[in-house]
């Protein structure tokens, strides 16, 4: 008896949908790309509840005939290719013929379309979970409108894996950016929950970037242009001073298709070497055109991975073109000892011989003439405390965060980075920075749980510039930041002004703190317990540095405070704080 069975078509479609439809943003990507392939010059995207309830894409493209509409949702039905050789001469976004089939198998789909034929009427196809419900003739405008409702309604386990509306909306906006930026000759309208987020008219590439990411972006852009036999590169990179900790605003377009490539990203970052810090990332919008037969797009169903025929040459060309533009616009630091104003020597002194300076000497000075005068010496001048290290070397530890010394242990510092002490089990080696982070973290967490937190008003407000998407992300936590002691005098679509901060935070770390908020948001890790995230970041920016010399008394307090913490083993970021070398291990060294 055979145990191998052919899967039912609806089950096979749901399995295939797992590769194509991961979340609402996957649906948005596929539908927008279909509209671009149809030749539309005007596209409208409407979503509700971050796409969980409704995703609707309408365009004025070529539309579909009655026959095409009937089979468009069947697996492997496509108008993009006809034979396998066409995979290496692609001029369209789609080609696999799986998108509509996958989407219709996990959602309630309605498709209204009318072809270019003037005498034809439109048709409406309704599919519910992969099963056709109706097919009717209707009156409609030329083009296609696809509505996708209740995604994963028939796969509740998959729906439960969806994140919050804010996170899902961020992914939808990211996909919208990837399509809208490169297709700047198409008008786009994006509406979320009846609020218009974008209304983009047909424009040139640079103008589209500025309209999407805000007017402040204009002054950050450096043009890139390189023509070779292997590839043509056009686009823009950001000036080094506008690099970020997050990998936002990074776009590669190969033959008009958005792709992700760690190798190409490494090439861009290599071109910025010496201009930005290692943990910062440059932003870029680069269009790369290569012969279609030199790439393979059919790597993954999401079509964002590409294999290149000669990626090594492309890597070198990309580095060279970016370095050339950075140098052409005087971004790379240079020193000219002849023309630099600050270093320039007046002409009349260049060839002259320097004169020996005249020294005045008081030959009548006698250091012993006042020996008969009485000198008052106080015992306090010889206080033992004055023989200790300078108080300038002490860590500033808040009184409410430190505990009184419980047991004074012999303690010393090693390489200005580790604290060494002992207990009955053996020798303890402590990472001083991580230990201080743990102590501060627990203190901050306790302070931040208060109903109201104090605010330290700044004499001069700090202005921080972000793009429109980053501002939208920060607005979602604005009320929480206000509760934690931050005060904003401005919070518009392009920048914010911080007029007050939490007293625990150093003013110089405000910009880095907000960059970290965006970095955590990018990783979908913007904690639902915001206090915990704030406490972690505050401890990160307030802790002692790894190469700081510390007074012995503070070392003792640091050790005692650490072992009084609830969890003294790991720092707030999950890294080991101390290691114990047992007495047995010490003995084994000399056995």
N, C-alpha and C positions, 0 to 999 in steps of 0.2 A: 504494500500500500504506500503510495507516494505521500511524503510529508511536506513536500515543497509546493506551495500554493502561489498563484498569481494574485498580488494585492489588488483590492478593489481600486478603481480609478480615483475615488475621492480620498482614500487613504494615501495613495501614492502622491497625490497633489499636495496634501497637507505635509507630508514628509519633505517634498521638494520646496514647499513654502518656507520651511525652517532655514534653508540656505539663502533665500532671497529676502524674506520679510522678517526682520529681527525686531523692529519697533515701528511706530508711526512714521519716523523719518525715512525709513526704507521705502515706504509707499510713496511718500512725497518725492523722493529721488526718482523712482521709476516713472511716475506719472509726468513729472516735469520734463524728463528726458524724452518721453514719448511725444510731448507737445512740441519740443524743439525739433524732433525728427519729422514732424508733420509739416514743418515750414511755417509755423505760426510766428507772427510778429507782435502778438499781444496775448499774455497769459495771466490768468487770475488764480491765486491759491487762497482757498478759504478753509480754515480749520476751527474746530471747537474742542475744548478741553485737551489742548496740546495734541490733537489728532486722534485721541482715543474714541471720541464720539463721532466726529466727522472729518473727512479730508475730501475736499472738492477741488478739482483742477479743470478750468475751462480755457479753451483756446480758440483761435480763429484759423486754424490750420486746414489741411486738405480734407479732413473728415474721412468717414468710412461709408462705403456703400452698404446696401442691405446684406449682400452676400458676405462682405468682410466682417460686418458687425456680428453675424451669426457664429463665426468661427474664431473671433479674435481672442476669446478666453480659453481656447483649447491649448493644451501643452504643445510647445514647439511650433506654434503658428506665428509666423513673422513675415513682414514685407521687406525686411532689411537685407537678407541674404537668400541665395538660392542653392549654392553649392559650397563645399568646404573651402575651395580656393578663395571665396569671397571674404573669409576671415582675415586674409592678409592684405585686403584693400578696403578696409572699413571706412566709411565716411559718415556713419550714423552712431548715435549713442548706444542704442540697443541692437541686439542681433540674436539673442539666445531664444526668444520666444517663450519665456517662462514667467515674466512679470505679472501680466494680467491673470494668467492661470493661477499662479500662487496667491495673488491678492484675493481673487474671488473665492478661493477655497477656504479662507479664514476670516471672511468679512461679508457684509451685505453690500453688494455693488450694483449701482445703476449707471448705465452708459447711454448717453444721448448723443447722436452724431448725424451729420448731414454732409455729403460729399460736395465737390465743386460743381456738380451738374446743376444748372439753373432750374431745370424742370423737376428735379427730384425732391421728395419730401424727406424728412428726417425719421429716424427710428430709435426706439428706446428698448434696451435690453436690461432685464433685472435678473440678478443671480444672487442666491442666498446660500452661503456655505458651499459653493461649488455646484449647486443644482439650479438649473434655469427655472425661473418663476413666470416670466412673461416676456413677450416680444411684440411691440406695438408700433404702428405707424403714427408719427406725430408731426406737428409743425414746429420747426426750430431754426435757429440761425446756422449759417455755415460753420463748420468746425466740430469740435468734440467737447463734451463735458462729462467727466467721470466723478461720481460720488461714492466714497467708500465709508460706510458707517459701521460702528461697533466692531472695530478690529479685534480679532481673537475671541469673538463672542462664543464660538463653538469649540474653543480650546482654552478653557478657563485657567489651566496651569500656566500657559504662555502669558495670558493677560496678567496674572498675578506677579509675573516677573518684571512688568513695566514699572518704571520709577515714578517719582512725583511729576506733577504737571510741569513744574519749573524745569526739571531735568529733561523731560521729553521735548519741551518746547525749545530748549537750547539745541538739541540734536536736529530738530526740524529747521531751525534758523540756520544752522551750519550747512545743511543740505541745500537750503535755498540760496545761501551765499555762493556755494560752489557752482550752481547752475546760472545764477543771475550775473555773476561777475564776468564770466567768460563770454556769455551771450549778451553783450552790452548793446547789440543792435536790436534787441527785443524789449518791449515794454512789459514790466511786471507789476502786479499788485498783490500784496500779501496781507490778508486779514485774519486776525486771531480773536475769537470770541467777540466779533462785531467791532473790533478796534483795528484800525489800519496801522500796520507796522511799517510797511514799505509801499511806496508808490514811485516806481522807477521808470522814467521815460527813456526812450532810445538815446544813446549817447556814445561817446568814445570810451575807450578802455579806462583811461585815467579818471575821467569824470564819473564813471560807474563806481570805481573804487572809493572816491571821495563821497559820493552819495550814500554808499552802503555803510562806510565806517566813520563818517563825520568830516566836517570841514577842516578840523585840525590835522587830518591825514595829509592834506595837500603839501604842507611844508616838510613832511617827513620823507617824501618819495624821491628816490634817485633813479633815473631811467637807465635801463639796460638794453643794449642792442648789439647783436653779434650774428653775422652771416657766415656760415661755413658749408662745405659740401656735406658734412655729417648732420648738422642741425642748424636751425635758425632760432635764435633766442631773443625774445622781446619781453618787456615788462618793467617792473619796478621793484626795488628793494628799499627797506627803511634805512635811514641814517643810523649809525651805530649807537648814538646816545638814546635812541628810542627802542632799544632792545628790551625784551621782557623775560621774566622768569617762566612765563607760560609760552606754549607753542601755538599761540593764537595768530591769526592773520598770516598763515603760511599756505600758499597755494601754488601747486604745480599743475599746469595744463599741457598735456601732450596731445597734439592734434585736436585741440578743443575739448579734451576729456580730462576731468579732474582725476589726479592719481595721488597715491601715497607712496613715497619712496625714501627709505632711510638713507640710502646711498646718496641720492641727490641732495637730501637735506644736509648730510655730512659735508658735501662739496660746498654748499653755501656757507656753512659754519666755518669751514676751513678758510674760505676767502676772508672772513671777518677776524681771523686769528690775530691777536694782539690789539684788536680794537674794542672787543667786548669781553666781559668776564666769562669764565668757563661755564658757569651755571646759568647764563643768560642765552636767549635765543633770538636771532634776527627775524624780522617779518619780511615777507616777499610775495610778489604776485608775478609769476613767470610763465610766459607762453613759450612752449618749445615745439617747433614743427619739425618732424622727421619723416622720411619716406614711410608710407604705411606698411610696406613689406619688411621693414627693419624692426618692427615691434610685434609682440604677441599679447593681445588683450585678453584672450580666452584662458585666463589663469584661475579666476575665481568668479562665482556668480555675481558678486557686487561690482565687478569690472573696475575696481580702483587699483588693482595691481597689474603691472606691465613688465614684461621681459624685453630687454633691449638687445639688439644684435651686437652692438659695440658700446656697452655702457662705460667702458674705461675711457674711451675718447670723449664721450659726452661729459663724463665727470671732470676731465681736465679742461674742456672748453668752458664749462660752467664756472669753474674757479677763476679761470683767466678773464672771462668777460666781466664778472662781478668785481674782481680786483681792479680791472682797468677803469670801470666806472667810478669806484670809490676813489681811486687816484686822480681821475679826471676832474672830479668835483672837490678835490682837496680835502678828502676825508681822512686819509692816512696822515699821521703827524710827521712833519718834516722840519728840519732846522737848517737855516741858511745863515752862516755866521757873518756874511757880508751884508745881507739885506734885512735881516730880522731887526726890527726897531728896538726891541729890548736889549739886544746884544751888540748893536752897532756902535762902533767907536768913532768919535769925530775925526774927520779927515786930517786936521792939522796935528793930531797926536799920533797918527799911525807910524810915522817914520822918525819921530823925535826920540831922544834918549831920555829915559826916566831919571828924574833928579832924586838924590838922596835926601829923605826928610830930615829936617833940623830937630834935634832933641835938646830940650832945656833941662839943665841939672842945677838943683839947689845945693851948692857946696857947703852952705852953713848949717844944713840939717844935722842934728845930733839926737839919736834915738835914746840916749841915756840921760838926757838933761832933766827928765821929770821923775826920776827914781824915788824921790822923797815923798811923792804923793801916795795916800792910802788907797788901797784897792779893796772894795767890799765884795766878799765872796759868800754866797748863800748856799746852804746845803742842798736846796732844790736843784741847783745847777748840776749837781752830780747824782741826780735821781737815777736809779737803776732802769726805770722805764725808758729813759732817754737813750739807753744803750740798745734798745730793741729796734726792730726795723721801722722805717718811716711809716707814719700813718697813711701816707699817700699810696702805699702799696696794699692797703686793706680793701677787701671787697665790701661794697655797700650792701649790707643785708638788712632789710627792714625789720624793725623790732618785733612786729606782729608775725613775722615769718620764721624767726629763729627761736630756738628753745634754750633754756638755761643749760649749762653743761651738766650732764648726768654723771659721766665718769671721765676724768681726765686721762686720756690714753697717750702713750708716747707716739708722736706723729711727726712726719717730716714730708717735704715736697720733693718729688723726683722729676727732673727735666722740666720744671715749671708746668707740668701737665698732669702728673699723677700725685695722689696723696697716699702715702704708705703708713700703715698702722698695724697693730697686732691685737689678737684676742687669744683665748685659750686654745682655739683650733689651729692657729698658725698666723701667717702674715697676710694682710689684706691690702690689695692694690686697688685704688679707687680712681676712676676717671673724674677729675675735679669739675669739668664743664657739665658732664651728664648728671653728676650728683647735685650740682647747684640747680640745674634745670628741674630735677625732680622736687627739690625743696620748694623752689619758686612756684612750680606748677600747682602743687597741692595748696599752697597759700593763696595763689591767684584764684583757683577754683572756688575756694571758700569765700573769698571776698566778692567774687562775681555772682554768687548765688543770692546776694542781697537784693531786696526789692528795688532799691534805688542806689545807684553808684555815683560817686563824685565825678566832677568834670574839672579838668585843669584848662582854663581859658588861655589860648595862645595870644601873645602880643601881636604877632603877624600870622594871619591865616595861611595854611599850606594849600596851594593849588595843585591838584593832580589831574592830568589829562588822560582820558580813556576813550576807546571807540564806543560806538553806540551799543554794541552787544555787551561789552564789559560793563557799561553803565547800567544796562537792564539787569544784569546779574547782581550788581551791587545794590540796586534799588530793592531787590527782594529781601535783603537783610538790613536795609536802612534802619527800620524800627528797632531791630535787635541791637545794632551798633549804638543807636541813640540811648537805649536802655543801659548799655554797658559803659556809658560815660563819654561817648563821642558826640560832638556837636558840629553841625554843618550849616554854613552860611549860604552855600550854593550847591545845588545838586541837579544840574541840567543834563541835556542829552550828550554833551561832549566833555564835561569836566565837573569836578567837585571841589569845594573849598572847605577844608577842615579847620574850624575855628576853636575847637576844644577837643581834648583827648583824655583818655583814661590816665589818671595820675601815675599808674605803674609803668606806663610806656614812655620810652625815650623819644623825644620829638624827632630825632634824626632817623628813627626807624619806621615812621608812619607810612612812607611810600612803600617800603619793603613789605610791611604788614598787609597793605591792600593788594599788593602783587601776589602775596601768598594766598589771600582769600580767593583770588581768581584762579590760582594754580590748583587749589583744592576743589574749586567748582568745576574746573576742566576735567578732573579725574572722577567726577561724580561723588566726591568725598566731602562736600560741604556739609559738615556734621549737622544732624537734626538737633543735637544739643550744642548750640552755638557757643555756650559758655565754655564747653570743653575745648573747642577749637581755639577760642580766644586765649584761654589759659595756656594752651600748648605754644601758641605763637608768641605770647607775651614772655613766657619763660625762655623761649628760644632767643629773643632779642634782648633780654635783660640779664642773662646768665654771664658769668665770668668767662673770659676768653681762655683758650687752651694753653696759652703761653704767658699767663699772668703769675707773677710772684706773689705769694700770699703770706701774710703774717701768721706766725705759729698759733696765736690765740684764735684766729679766725679758722685756721685749719682744724683745730680741735672742735670748734663750734660746728663747722661743716660736717665733720664725721658724726657728731652726736645728733645733729638735726636730720641727717640722712637716715640713720637707723631708727629715728622716731617717726619716719614717714610710713604711710599705710603700705606702700609697695616700694621698698628700697632696692629691689633687684634690677629694674629696668627704668630708663628715662621715659619721659612722656611720649617719645617717638619709637619706643620698643627696643632700644639698644641697651646692651649690658652695661651696668654701672661699675661693678666691682668684681674682682676675682680673688678667691682665697687659695693661697699656697699652704697646704697642710703641713703640720710638723713632720709627718711621715715622708712627704715629698722632699722636704728640706734634708732629712736624714739620708734619703736615697741619693742625694747629690754627692755625698761623701763616702758612700759605701764601697 
